[in-house]
Amino acid sequence: MDSDSLHYSLDLAAGNGLTLSSEQRAALQTSLVILKRNYKFSQVLFWGKILGIKGDYFIAQGVEEDKMRNKKSLYSLNCIDWHLLPQATKSMIADVALAAQGRFTGDPSHEYEHTETRTEGEGDEATEIEVTVKVNEASRLATTVSNVDKEVSVVPRGAFTKSPSGKVQINRSFGGLHPTEAAKLHNYLHFREPVNLKKKSILEISELNPALDFLDPLSEDIPKGSWSLQLERGGTVCVLRSLLWMGLTFFHVPQTPQHGYIYMGDGLMNLDLPFML
């Protein structure tokens, strides 16, 4: 959610009971402005909070000209001092998946370690060696933020446009979804590089608007039923909650450009989802 409207947005997304204290809101309101100026971001988003055993991580993202790509993620333990997270690479994601288990500790320097036995060579020349994989919690944090963004970041259809050069920008003429359209899941899109769009036939693509329909709709997610769509506050606010990453809440006020999402959870994917549906 946009840091410029933090207080307003937090109130709209607080229906699940997770929110920030008055002290945390006040600290964020000041520190995010300084963060935007120091790093020369065009926009700063408050991404959310990951709960740890000893302490919690507050996450912010800096956005440049392209609103979807090259985001910089930062974390803070006190809502004041911000530290840049490394970019999540394929090797880092693989190491974190192998070594990191359980909840976050709240200590960025904490190391996770995993040792396994691998066989090298074939036949009589085969030898067993022990391989140890080590990752720190800062890398795990960067990987979790990247995974959440790839799988459950949401925007309403029409909120962003894609220029002929491929740059994704805010649609200044977007006035919000109609209340009838806001209640339909296919009008909400994944805000990341499309996956299912590339699998569509030429006939299906010809019916789409290339400036608006360049993202995957949530209605195509597998398994079906991984999203909860509700109208709150007398139907004036549309709220989406993810059952895959429990704690991810998206809100949109119909007929206004107001929308955003926030994650407040333990940073663990809900692997029991297939058994819940």
C-alpha positions in Angstrom: 0.0 0.0 0.0 1.1 3.5 -0.8 3.0 5.2 2.1 1.3 8.5 1.4 -2.1 7.2 2.4 -0.8 4.7 5.1 -3.3 5.5 7.9 -6.3 5.4 5.6 -5.2 2.2 3.9 -4.4 0.4 7.2 -7.9 1.0 8.5 -9.5 -0.4 5.3 -7.3 -3.6 5.5 -7.7 -4.2 9.3 -10.8 -6.4 9.0 -8.9 -9.5 10.0 -7.7 -7.9 13.2 -4.1 -7.4 12.2 -2.9 -3.8 12.3 -0.2 -1.5 13.6 0.0 0.4 16.9 -0.2 4.2 17.0 3.5 4.5 17.7 4.4 2.3 14.8 2.2 4.2 12.4 3.7 7.6 13.5 7.2 6.2 13.1 6.5 4.8 9.6 4.8 8.0 8.5 8.1 9.9 9.2 10.7 7.3 8.3 9.2 6.3 4.9 9.3 9.9 3.7 13.0 10.1 4.6 13.5 6.7 2.9 11.9 7.9 -0.3 14.1 11.0 -0.3 17.4 9.2 0.5 17.0 6.5 -2.1 15.4 8.8 -4.7 12.4 6.4 -5.2 9.4 7.7 -7.2 7.1 5.9 -4.7 7.4 4.0 -1.5 5.1 1.2 -0.5 4.6 -0.3 2.9 4.6 -4.0 2.1 3.7 -5.4 5.6 5.1 -7.1 8.7 6.5 -10.6 9.1 6.1 -11.9 12.7 9.2 -13.4 14.4 9.9 -15.1 17.7 12.2 -12.4 19.2 11.1 -9.5 17.0 9.1 -8.5 13.9 10.3 -7.4 10.5 8.6 -4.3 8.9 9.0 -4.4 5.1 8.9 -1.5 2.7 9.5 -1.4 -1.1 10.9 1.4 -3.2 9.4 1.8 -6.7 11.1 3.4 -9.7 9.7 4.5 -13.1 8.5 1.0 -14.0 5.9 0.2 -11.3 6.2 -3.6 -11.6 9.8 -4.3 -12.1 13.1 -3.6 -10.2 11.5 -3.0 -6.9 13.9 -2.6 -4.0 12.9 -4.2 -0.7 14.0 -3.0 2.7 13.4 -4.1 6.3 13.3 -2.5 9.7 13.1 -3.8 13.2 11.9 -0.5 14.8 10.0 1.3 11.9 12.8 3.9 11.8 16.1 2.4 10.6 15.9 0.7 7.2 18.2 -1.8 5.7 18.3 -3.0 2.1 17.5 -6.6 1.4 19.5 -8.6 -1.3 17.8 -9.5 -4.6 16.3 -13.0 -4.4 18.2 -15.1 -7.0 17.4 -18.7 -8.1 20.3 -20.1 -6.1 19.3 -18.2 -3.0 15.7 -19.4 -3.3 16.9 -23.0 -3.7 19.2 -22.7 -0.6 16.5 -21.2 1.5 13.9 -23.9 0.6 16.5 -26.5 1.6 17.9 -25.1 4.8 15.3 -22.7 6.4 12.6 -24.4 8.5 10.2 -23.2 11.1 9.3 -19.6 12.0 11.4 -16.5 11.6 13.5 -15.7 14.7 13.6 -11.9 14.3 17.4 -11.8 14.1 18.7 -11.0 10.5 22.1 -12.5 11.2 20.7 -15.9 12.4 22.0 -18.7 10.3 20.1 -21.8 9.1 22.1 -24.9 8.4 21.3 -28.1 6.5 23.6 -31.0 6.0 22.9 -33.8 3.5 24.8 -36.7 2.0 25.3 -36.8 -1.8 26.7 -39.5 -4.0 29.3 -38.5 -6.6 30.5 -40.7 -9.4 29.2 -44.1 -10.6 29.8 -47.7 -10.0 32.9 -48.6 -8.0 34.1 -45.0 -8.2 31.0 -43.7 -6.4 31.8 -41.7 -3.2 29.6 -40.2 -0.6 30.3 -36.6 0.5 28.6 -34.4 3.0 27.3 -31.0 1.7 26.3 -28.3 4.1 24.0 -25.4 3.0 24.0 -22.2 5.1 21.7 -19.2 4.7 21.1 -16.3 7.0 17.7 -14.9 7.9 18.1 -11.8 5.8 18.3 -14.0 2.7 15.2 -15.9 3.8 13.4 -12.7 4.4 14.2 -11.5 0.8 13.1 -14.9 -0.6 9.8 -14.7 1.3 9.0 -11.2 0.1 9.8 -12.2 -3.5 7.6 -15.4 -3.2 4.6 -13.4 -1.8 4.9 -10.8 -4.5 5.1 -13.5 -7.3 2.1 -15.5 -6.0 -0.4 -13.2 -4.3 0.3 -9.5 -5.1 -2.9 -8.0 -6.5 -4.2 -5.0 -8.4 -7.6 -4.2 -9.9 -8.0 -4.4 -13.7 -7.3 -1.1 -15.3 -5.2 0.4 -12.4 -2.0 0.0 -14.5 -1.2 0.3 -18.2 1.6 -1.1 -20.3 3.2 1.3 -22.8 4.3 0.1 -26.3 7.9 0.1 -24.9 6.9 -2.4 -22.2 7.0 0.0 -19.2 4.2 -0.5 -16.6 2.8 2.8 -15.3 -0.2 4.0 -13.2 -3.3 4.6 -15.2 -4.2 8.2 -14.4 -7.7 7.8 -15.9 -8.6 4.8 -13.6 -11.6 5.7 -11.5 -12.1 2.4 -9.8 -14.2 -0.7 -10.6 -18.0 -0.5 -10.7 -19.5 -2.1 -7.5 -20.9 -4.9 -9.7 -17.6 -5.6 -11.3 -15.7 -5.3 -8.0 -17.5 -8.4 -6.8 -16.1 -10.6 -9.5 -12.7 -12.3 -9.1 -11.6 -12.1 -12.7 -11.4 -8.3 -12.4 -8.4 -8.6 -10.1 -4.9 -9.4 -11.5 -1.5 -10.7 -10.3 0.9 -7.8 -10.3 3.9 -9.7 -11.6 5.2 -11.1 -15.0 2.3 -13.0 -16.6 2.5 -16.8 -16.7 -0.8 -18.0 -18.0 -1.1 -15.3 -20.6 1.7 -16.9 -22.6 -0.3 -20.1 -22.8 -3.4 -18.6 -24.4 -4.2 -19.1 -28.0 -4.0 -16.4 -30.6 -7.8 -16.2 -30.8 -8.0 -15.6 -27.0 -5.3 -13.0 -27.0 -7.0 -11.1 -29.9 -10.0 -10.4 -27.6 -7.8 -8.8 -25.0 -6.7 -5.1 -24.7 -2.9 -5.2 -24.7 -2.6 -2.0 -22.7 -4.8 -3.3 -19.8 -4.9 -7.1 -20.1 -1.2 -7.9 -19.8 -1.5 -9.7 -16.4 -3.0 -13.0 -15.2 -6.4 -12.8 -13.5 -6.9 -14.4 -10.1 -9.8 -16.5 -11.4 -7.3 -18.7 -13.2 -5.3 -19.6 -10.1 -5.0 -23.3 -9.2 -6.4 -24.6 -6.9 -9.7 -22.9 -7.3 -11.0 -21.3 -4.1 -7.6 -20.0 -2.9 -9.0 -16.5 -2.6 -11.7 -15.1 -0.3 -13.6 -12.2 -1.8 -15.9 -10.1 0.5 -17.6 -6.8 0.5 -17.2 -5.0 3.9 -18.4 -1.7 5.4 -21.9 -2.0 3.9 -20.5 -2.9 0.5 -18.3 0.1 0.2 -15.0 -1.8 0.4 -14.0 -4.9 -1.5 -11.6 -7.1 0.4 -9.6 -10.1 -0.9 -7.7 -12.5 1.4 -5.3 -15.1 0.2 -5.6 -18.6 1.7 -2.2 -19.6 0.2 -0.3 -16.9 2.1 -2.6 -16.3 5.1 -2.2 -12.7 6.2 -2.2 -11.2 2.7 -5.1 -8.7 2.5 -6.0 -6.6 -0.5 -8.6 -3.8 -0.5 -10.3 -1.7 -3.2 -12.9 1.0 -2.8 -15.2 0.8 -5.8 -15.6 3.8 -8.0 -12.4 5.3 -6.6 -8.7 4.6 -7.5 -8.0 3.6 -3.9 -6.5 0.1 -3.7 -3.6 -1.7 -2.1 -2.4 -4.8 -0.3 -0.6 -5.7 2.9 0.9 -8.9 4.3 0.9 -9.5 8.1 1.8 -13.0 8.9 4.4 -15.5 10.0 6.0 -15.7 6.5 5.1 -19.4 6.0 3.1 -20.7 3.0 -0.1 -22.5 3.9 0.7 -26.0 2.7 -2.6 -27.4 4.0 -4.6 -25.4 1.4 -5.6 -28.4 -0.8 -7.1 -30.1 2.3 -9.0 -26.9 3.3 -11.0 -26.7 0.0 
